[in-house]
Amino acid sequence: MAGASNISRRGVLLGRGSKVARICPPGATIETLAACTGCGACVDACPTNIVRLDGGGPSLDFAHGECLFCGDCLRACPEPVFQATNIRRFPHMAEIGGSCLARNGVACQSCHDGCPQQAIRFRPRMGGPFLPEVDDDLCSGCGACIGLCPVGAIRAGERRKEGAHA
């Protein structure tokens, strides 16, 4: 995946997944951002205010909102930055890190409560709060859970590949 860093198996086990460097709005890619003039029309059009101009092109910041996949940024853009339409899923997914409250013995299900796709479920465990798991088939990568996490333990990470050797 473009813009993502590699991570070791140990890093995955320790909850350090591979963070996505830049999150393009739905329908835009790193390659198509070259056509961006930095006019800010996509920023103004976003109903959840998550589009930011970063380095001259749009990127998403899920700290205070989620992507609704509404297409307003695409329709507002006068340049050929947005190539695909009807996008309903990002190439990244939610990734829950080691600082998660539930993983550290504190009952919290904020991410589950805010997930519009119900992609975050909690697995029961003995002697502690339930543990979060992200279903990569259900997660759209919308970012709704990211801003809701009280300790910032969730970020956009690479989607897991199918199969052990994919």
VENBEL-V768310 format. One record per pair of residues at least 24 apart in sequence whose ideal C-beta (glycine too) atoms are under 10 Angstrom apart, sorted by the first residue. I is the first residue (numbers start at 1). J is the second residue. If there is no record, write none. Layout:
I|J  I|J
//
This chain:
1|91  1|92  1|157  1|158  1|159  2|29  2|30  2|31  2|91  3|29  3|30  3|59  3|91  3|92  3|158  4|91  4|92  4|156  4|157  4|158  4|159  5|157  5|158  6|158  7|157  7|158  12|95  12|157  12|160  13|98  14|97  14|98  15|95  15|96  15|97  15|98  15|99  15|100  15|103  15|153  16|95  16|97  16|98  16|157  17|93  17|95  17|96  17|97  17|98  17|155  17|156  17|157  17|158  17|160  18|92  18|95  18|155  18|156  18|157  18|158  19|92  19|95  19|97  19|155  19|156  19|157  19|158  20|60  20|90  20|91  20|92  20|93  20|95  20|141  20|155  20|156  20|157  20|158  20|159  21|59  21|156  22|54  22|55  22|57  22|58  22|59  22|60  22|156  23|50  23|52  23|54  23|58  23|59  23|60  23|61  23|62  23|67  23|90  23|91  23|92  23|141  23|143  23|155  23|156  24|57  24|58  24|59  24|60  24|81  24|82  24|90  24|91  25|50  25|51  25|52  25|57  25|58  25|59  25|60  25|67  25|69  25|71  25|72  25|73  25|74  25|77  25|81  25|82  25|87  25|90  26|60  26|67  26|68  26|69  26|70  26|71  26|73  26|74  26|82  26|84  26|85  26|86  26|87  26|88  26|89  26|90  26|140  26|141  26|142  27|69  27|71  27|73  27|74  27|77  27|81  27|82  27|83  27|84  27|85  27|86  27|87  28|57  28|58  28|59  28|60  28|73  28|74  28|77  28|80  28|81  28|82  28|83  28|84  28|87  29|81  29|82  29|83  29|84  29|91  30|57  31|83  32|57  32|79  32|80  32|81  32|82  32|83  32|84  33|57  33|58  33|59  33|79  33|81  34|79  34|80  34|81  35|77  35|79  35|80  35|81  35|82  35|83  36|77  36|79  36|80  36|81  36|82  37|77  37|78  37|79  37|81  38|79  39|76  39|77  39|78  39|79  40|76  41|72  41|73  41|75  41|76  41|77  41|78  41|79  41|81  42|72  42|73  42|74  42|75  42|76  42|77  42|78  42|79  42|81  42|82  43|73  43|76  44|72  44|73  44|76  45|70  45|71  45|72  45|73  45|74  45|75  45|76  45|77  46|70  46|72  46|73  46|76  47|72  47|73  48|72  48|142  48|143  48|144  48|147  50|142  50|143  50|146  50|147  51|76  57|81  58|82  60|90  60|141  60|142  60|143  60|146  60|156  61|143  61|146  61|147  62|94  62|141  62|142  62|143  62|144  62|145  62|146  62|147  62|148  62|154  62|155  62|156  63|143  63|146  63|147  63|152  64|143  64|146  64|147  65|142  65|143  65|144  65|146  65|147  66|114  66|115  66|116  66|140  66|141  66|142  66|143  66|144  66|145  66|146  66|147  66|148  67|140  67|141  67|142  67|143  67|144  68|116  68|142  68|144  69|140  69|141  69|142  87|140  88|117  88|140  88|141  88|142  89|117  89|137  89|138  89|139  89|140  89|141  89|142  89|159  90|139  90|140  90|141  90|142  90|143  90|156  90|159  91|141  91|156  91|158  91|159  92|139  92|140  92|141  92|143  92|155  92|156  92|157  92|158  92|159  93|119  93|134  93|135  93|136  93|137  93|138  93|139  93|140  93|141  93|142  93|156  93|157  93|158  93|159  93|160  94|119  94|120  94|132  94|134  94|135  94|136  94|139  94|140  94|141  94|142  94|143  94|144  94|145  94|146  94|149  94|154  94|155  94|156  94|157  95|134  95|136  95|139  95|141  95|145  95|146  95|153  95|154  95|155  95|156  95|157  95|158  95|159  95|160  96|120  96|131  96|132  96|133  96|134  96|145  96|149  96|153  96|154  96|155  96|157  97|149  97|151  97|152  97|153  97|154  97|155  97|157  98|153  99|149  99|151  99|152  99|153  99|154  100|129  100|131  100|132  100|149  100|151  100|152  100|153  100|154  101|129  101|132  101|149  101|150  101|151  101|153  102|128  102|129  102|130  102|131  102|132  102|153  103|128  103|129  103|131  103|132  103|153  104|128  104|129  104|151  104|153  105|129  106|150  106|151  108|132  108|149  108|150  108|151  108|153  110|145  110|147  110|148  110|149  110|150  110|151  110|153  110|154  111|144  111|145  111|146  111|148  111|149  111|150  111|153  111|154  112|145  112|148  113|144  113|145  113|148  114|144  114|145  114|146  114|147  114|148  114|149  115|139  115|140  115|142  115|144  115|145  115|148  116|140  116|142  116|144  116|145  117|141  117|142  117|144  117|145  119|144  119|145  120|144  120|145  120|154  134|160  136|160  136|161  136|162
//
